[in-house]
Amino acid sequence: MNCIVLGVTGGIAAYKAVDLARQLVLRGFEVKTIMTEHATRLIGPATFRAITGNPVARSMFADEGEPMQHISLAREADLIIVAPATANIIAKMANGLADDLLSTMLLATRAPIMVAPAMNLEMWRHAATRANLEVLRTRGVRIVGPESGFLACGEEGEGRMTEPDLILEAALDILGITASMEGRTVLVTAGGTREPIDPVRYIGNRSSGKMGYALAAAARRMGARVILVSGPTYLQAPQGVEVIAVETAEEMWREVMAREEDCDVVIMAAAVADFSPQARKSEKIKKDGREGLTLECRPTRDILRDLGQKNRPERVLVGFAAETGKPVENAVHKLHAKGADMIVANDVSTLGSGFDSDFNKATMVYGDGRVIDLDLMPKIELAARIWDAVIALLEAGETR
């Protein structure tokens, strides 16, 4: 998940930063806020904490936050947005001053920086401000705005902070994220299922849900409405995503089938159990007096196959195949047997790839015979590659 650090300074436009934080969260970003002392006089830190789910950083000192936050936040950020950016913080940035948490963090980071200026017309026109902005531009800082309009001082002219939706667009551009899924509804399944044996035990698998959650987060950042049907996992749900929690394969089948008709894309990334105990014992099975235990199991419903039977040309259906031995050969068979448009296969026996890893090495197998091998990469990067492939399939389907 991309992390955006939002620096809020003491301009009256600080109220717009609240909406910006909300929009970033809804797009699936993790947002961490730094507020200057003057900013806290205008907006309460609790507002940003409630919206982002993260504590607000305000001070360099450990008694008011984590020690060395200027370093940890500087390294954690994929992008830093200063909004509103007053003439004061712009001057500090241009001259390398570091006298509070925000300015110190800005000096310590290698992440891209974007500023959204907001100030009085005369301050905006002042030669010092112009010179400082030019210095920032030469250093690669992205300047967004300001706009013209009525100002807090009662005058009219340049100096209004750019609206949050336009700042969001600029942030997506800097991060290389397109809004190519805007207006789409996608459903992603994630995690493993648990098939109960008795009140204590279950049949399960090693799926962590990381691949499915990465797919859901990436789709949300690209503008899609995302429904995530998730088996049990310790992962935090991506921001802005509708999460449906399930436990068994039957529950997952039911929730997916109830929603699939409204979806432009369905990606079955969950590791759904193939078999479930024929009957669940109402009491814990005791070991005492037993020389062994035999379980009678029945096949679970095949969600991917049932979806494939109902698929339509304008919708894209993607399955996953966690395999050992011959992943591509098995994926080709699965693709034709299930009626999917694409299967993403990975050999879970490969060291550092697959279950409970942050990395995956996969092969995309298409219905038209194409086979594309992908190198080992972080799952969040693989998610972006998969969505690029899905978008191409969507566009092809719309021309058929």
N, C-alpha and C positions, 0 to 999 in steps of 0.2 A: 504494500500500500504506500503510495506517495505521501510524504510528510511535507506539509506547508507550514512554515512559521509565519504568523501574522503579527507584524509590529504595529501597534496602535499608539499614536502620539496625541498630544494635547490640542488638537484642532476641533472646532465645533462639529466637523464632519465625522467625528468618531462614531456617531450614531449609525452612519452608513456602514462602518466596519462590522457592526453586528449582523447586518444583512449579508455582507460579503462572507463572513464566517459561516453563516447558515447555508449559503449557496455552495460553498466549498465542501461542507460536510455532506450535503445532499448529493453531491457529485462523487462521493466515496473517498474523499481525501481525509487523512488524519490531519487535524489542525491543532497547532500549539500556539498559544497567544502570549506575546510579551507586551505589557502595557507600561508606558512611562508614568511617572508620578502625576503629571498634569492630566494624562488621559483618564486616570482613575477619578479625577474630580468631575469628569463629564459622564462617564459610563462606569457602572459598578463591575468589578472583575467577575462577580458571580454570574453575570449575564453571559459572558463568554465561556465560563466553565460549564454552564448549563447547556449551551449550544454545542460545544465541541466535545464535552465529556472529559476534558483534560484540565488540570489545574492551570491557573494563569501565573506566568512568571513576571515578577515585578522588581526584584532586588538582586544585587550581586552577592548578598550576604546569606550565609547558610541558615540563619534563624528565620528567614522569610522565604525559604525555598531550598532546592537542592544545591549543594556546593558545585562550583564550576559549571553552572548552567550555560554561561556564555560559550563554553567549549562544547558541551554535549548537544545543545540546540544547534550550534553552528554546524556540527558534523552530521546531525540527524536530518537536517533540512534538505529536501530536494529542490525547494524554491522558497525564497523569502520575499514576502510582500509587505511593504510599509505603506499603510493606508489608514488614516490620512498621513501624508508626509508633509510636515510643516517646514517652513523656511529654516527653522532651527536644526531639525534632524538632517535636512539636505546639506546644510553648512557643515555639520559634524562629519557626515560621510565624506564630503569632498576634501576635508582637511585632516581626516584620520583621527578625529577626536574620539575618545572612549571614556566618558565620565558616568555612564549608567549601563544597565544590563543590555538594553537594545543596541546602543552605539558600540559597545564592546563586542557583542555577538556579531554585528555587521562587519567589524574589523577582523574577526577570527574565522569567518566562513569562506568556503570555496564554492558555495552554492550560487546559482544565478539569483540576482536581486531585481525586484521590480518595485518602483515607487509610484504612488498616486498622489501628486502634489495637491494641497488644499490650503489656500491662504487668501488674504486680502489682495485686491487688485494691485495696489501700489507695491506690496511686498513681492508679488509675482513679477512685476516689471522691473524691480530694482536690479541694478547692474551686478550686485554681488550674487543674487539668486541665479541670474542668468549664467554667470561665470561658473558657479558651483554646479549647476545642472550640466553644463558643457563638460566639466571635468568628469562627472558621473557617466555621461554618455561615452566618453573616450575609454572609460574602464569597463564598458559593457553593461552598465545598469540600464534596464528598460524603464523608460519614462512613459507613463500612461496618463494623458490629460495634462492640465486640467481642462474643464469645460467652461463655457460662458453662461452667465445667468445671474440671478439675484444672489447676493452674498449675505452672510450673517451680519455684516456691518451696516447693511441697508443699501449698499451701492450695487451697481450692476456691471458685470464685465467678467474677464477671465479670473479664475481662481477657485471655481467650484470643483470639488472632487468628482472624478469620473464615476458614473453609476456602477454599482457592484457587478451587474451582469456583463458589462464591457471589460471590467477588470478580470472577471472569471475567464472570458474569452482569451484575453492576453496571457493568462496563466496557462491555459490549455495549450496555446501556441508555443510558449516557452518550453513546456514539458514534452512537446511533440505529440500531444493527444488530440485527436480529431473528434468532432462531435458527430461522427458518421453513424452513430446508432440512435440519434435523436428521433423520437417518435416511435421507436421500436419497443416491443415488449418481449423479453427473453426469460426463459425458465432454465435454471441450472440446478442439478442435483449434486449433492456433495456428501462426503463422509461414508462410513460404513453403516450397515443395518445390524440390529441385534435381534436374534430369533430366540425367544425364551424357552429354556428347558424346564426350569422350575422357578420359584420366586428368587433364587439366588444366581443361577447360572444361565448363560446364553451362548449361542453360536454366533461368533463375530469374526471380524478380520482386522487387519492392521491399518486400514485406511485412516488417515488423520483429517481428511477433508481439505487439506491445503490447496490442492489443485482446483477444486470446485469453488472455494472461497476466492482464490485469485481470479478465476474467470468471472465471478459475480462482481467483484470490485472493479475489474477492468471494464466490464460492460457498463457499469454505472458511471464511471468517469467519462465514457464515450457518449453519455447522454441517454442510455436506454432505461426504461423501467425494468427493474430486475426482480424476479421472484426466485428465491433460493430455498429449495426443499432440502433440508439438511438432516442427516442422521446425527447421532450423538457425537459431539466433538468439544474440545476445550477451546476452540478458536473463538475470537471475538467477531461478531457479525459485522460485515462491512457497512459503513455508514450509508444511509439512503437506500438500503436494500430491504425488501419485504422478506422476512424469514419465516418459513413454516417448519417447525421442528417435528420430526417423526422418529420412530425407533425401529419399527419392523419393515420388512419389504412390502407387506400388505398395506401398511399405512402410507408408505411412499407411493405405491401404485395409486392408491385412492386420491392422494393430494395432487399428484401429477395429472391424473386423468381429469380431475375436476377443473384444471386450469389450462390445459394444453391448447384448447381451441382458440384462446385469445392471444396465443403467442406466435411471434414471427420466427423465433428460434427456440429450440429445446436442446440443451446439452446435458447428456447423461454422464456426468463425471463421478457419480456415486459408485461405491463398491457394494452393489446389492447382493445379498446372500442368494445363492442358487437353490439352497434347500433350507427347510424349516422343520423342526420336530413335528411329528404327526399329531402329538397331543402334549400340551403343557401340563406338567404335574402341579397340583395345587399346593403341595408341601415339598420342602427340600428333600432331595434324594439323599439318603444316608449311605455312607460307605460301609458301616458295620454290617458284617455278615455277607458281603458281596465279593465275589471273585472277579467280577467284571460288570460292565454296563453296556447294553446295546440300545442304541437310539434308532427308532424308526422315523425316517424323514420323508417329506414330500417336496416336490419342486415348488418353488415360489412362482408368482406371476412374472412373466417376462415383460418388463415395462418397455424396454426399447423395441421389442418386436411388436407389442401392441400399438406403440406410437407409429412404428413404420407402416403398419396396416392402415392407419388413418392419415398418413402424411399426404400433403398436397404440394404441388409444384412450387408455390410461392413461399413455402416454409422450409427452413433448414433444420435437419435432424442430425445431431452428432452424438456418437457413442464413444465410450472409452473401452479399451481392452488392456487390462493389466495381465500380462502374460509371462510365461517362462518358456524357454526353449526356442519356439519359432513364432515370435510376436507378429511379424508381418503376414506370414501365411495364415495364421489364425485370425488376424484382423480382416483379411480379404474375405475369408469364409463368413465371419461375423457380419460384415457389411452387407453381403448379399442375402444372408439368412434373415437379417433383421429389417432390411429395407431402409437403412440409414443413408444419408448423403455423404457422410465422412466418418471414419473411425480413427481415433487417435490411439495408437498402440504404444505401449512401453513395456520393456522387459524389466520387471520388478526385481529380478535377481542381479541386475547391474549395480555395482557398488556405487553408493552416493546418489542413486536415482530411485524414484518411486515412492513407496509408502513412507510417510513420516519424515521425508526429506524436504528441504527447501528447493531442491533441484530436480529436474526431470530431463530425460533423454527420450525423445518420442519420434514416432513416424506417423505422418498423416497419410491415410489411405483414402482415396476418392472413389466415388462410384463410377467415374469415367476411366478408371484404370491408373490414374496418376498415383505415384508413391513418392512422398517427399520426406527425406530423413532430416531431422533436426538435431544439432549437437546438444550436449549437456548444457543446460542453462537454468537460471532461477525460474521457478514456476510462474512468477509474476511476468517475466519476459515471455515465457511460453504461452501464457494466457493471451498476451497481446498478439502473438503470431497466429494463434488459433482464431482470434476475432478478425484479424485481417483476412484469413481464409474464408471465414463465415460471411463476411461482408461481400466478398467476391461471389460467393455462391448465391447470396440474396439478390445481388444485382443481375446475375445470370438468370435466376428464376423469374425475375420480373420482366425479362425480355422474351421469355418463352411464350 
